[in-house]
């Protein structure tokens, strides 16, 4: 074999190896292109259909009432509860999900805005009127949802109807004694709890205040959702409470003894009874 003939197979092998290398490179590039395309499609679908968790607040279109509430929030609430109501550590909790009911209760009873951190926020003269409280509630409601209060007029009518029905009123009293009296006392006068906290008196609470408290469970109070106490049950409890409050000045049984329940009544009966027995004994002894 000549030297020219021995070189021909090598010449044929070199171009074939180059073609194989180019084919392998094309396959890798094709796989990379397909991967990038798949990631692009998945990312586009997620952007289109995923919930906007991180969406900026400015992109959320607010109603007119909520926009008014936002303006109030940014002046009076943002320092403690933060931008977008997400809360500020060691200052105020997040308001996402608390609903307009919680906001209206805290604002209408003057508990918020809070001047300083205490064991418990006390009821005081509110800084905003009911319309402004409703606007704040609408803003928080549209940000994160949550429990909402029924219309004031329909609630008042329902409570008034319950007050005129002795059966519903008695049912409300039973529910109150089972669910509320252990903290708020049998006469709605309130009572002490642990760590400087207390259950407030209900004697100055409106129908809407009481309904909101049951619905949202402010501070140490448990939440009574509609699966625990139906709206009719709540109205019956409110009717019973307001009936007690209305009869405060005209107790049919005589002296109310502060309306603190059976303990002072028993104490007075014991002391008066013992004193009467002592005087009766001395009088009999003197006569004999």
Residue pairs with C-beta under 8 A, 6 or more apart in sequence:
52 59
57 83
57 84
57 143
60 142
60 143
62 70
62 139
62 142
63 138
63 142
65 134
65 135
65 138
65 139
66 135
66 138
66 139
66 141
66 142
67 139
68 132
68 135
68 139
69 132
69 134
69 135
69 136
69 137
69 138
69 139
69 140
70 139
72 128
72 132
72 135
72 136
72 139
73 81
73 85
73 136
73 139
73 140
76 113
76 127
76 128
77 85
77 92
77 112
77 113
77 136
79 88
79 91
80 88
80 91
80 92
80 113
80 114
81 87
81 88
81 91
81 92
81 93
81 94
81 95
82 88
82 92
82 94
84 96
84 143
85 94
85 95
85 96
85 140
85 143
85 144
86 94
86 96
87 93
87 94
87 95
92 114
95 102
95 103
95 140
95 143
95 144
96 143
96 144
97 144
97 145
97 146
98 140
98 144
98 146
98 147
98 216
99 137
99 140
99 141
99 145
99 146
99 147
99 148
99 216
100 134
100 137
100 138
100 140
100 141
100 146
100 147
100 148
100 149
101 137
101 146
101 147
101 148
101 149
101 212
101 215
101 216
102 140
102 146
102 147
102 212
102 216
102 218
103 112
103 133
103 136
103 137
103 140
103 141
104 133
104 134
104 136
104 137
104 149
104 208
104 212
105 111
105 209
105 212
105 213
105 216
105 218
106 112
106 121
106 218
107 126
107 127
107 128
107 132
107 133
107 136
107 137
108 126
108 130
108 133
108 206
108 208
108 209
109 123
109 126
109 205
109 209
110 123
110 124
110 125
110 126
110 127
111 121
111 122
111 123
111 124
111 218
112 121
113 127
114 121
119 195
119 196
119 197
120 196
120 197
120 198
120 219
120 220
121 219
122 200
123 200
123 204
126 133
128 136
140 146
141 148
147 215
147 216
149 155
149 208
149 211
149 212
149 215
150 211
150 231
152 207
152 208
155 207
155 208
155 211
155 235
156 207
158 231
158 232
158 235
159 207
159 235
159 238
159 239
159 242
160 239
161 168
162 168
162 169
162 172
162 235
162 236
162 238
162 239
163 169
163 239
163 242
163 243
168 236
168 239
169 236
169 239
169 240
169 243
171 233
171 236
172 233
172 235
172 236
172 237
172 238
172 239
172 240
172 241
173 240
175 229
175 233
175 236
175 237
175 240
176 237
176 240
176 241
177 186
179 224
179 229
179 237
180 237
183 190
183 191
183 193
183 199
183 220
183 221
184 190
184 191
184 199
184 200
184 201
184 202
185 191
185 199
185 260
185 261
186 261
186 262
187 244
187 259
187 260
187 261
188 201
188 202
188 203
188 241
188 244
188 245
188 259
189 201
189 203
189 258
189 259
189 260
190 198
190 199
190 200
190 201
190 202
191 198
191 199
192 198
192 199
193 199
193 220
197 219
197 220
199 220
199 221
202 210
202 241
202 245
203 245
203 248
205 213
205 241
207 238
207 242
210 234
210 237
210 238
210 241
211 234
211 235
211 238
213 221
214 223
214 224
214 229
214 234
214 237
215 223
215 224
215 225
215 234
216 223
217 223
217 224
224 234
229 237
248 256
248 259
251 259
257 264
257 265
257 268
258 264
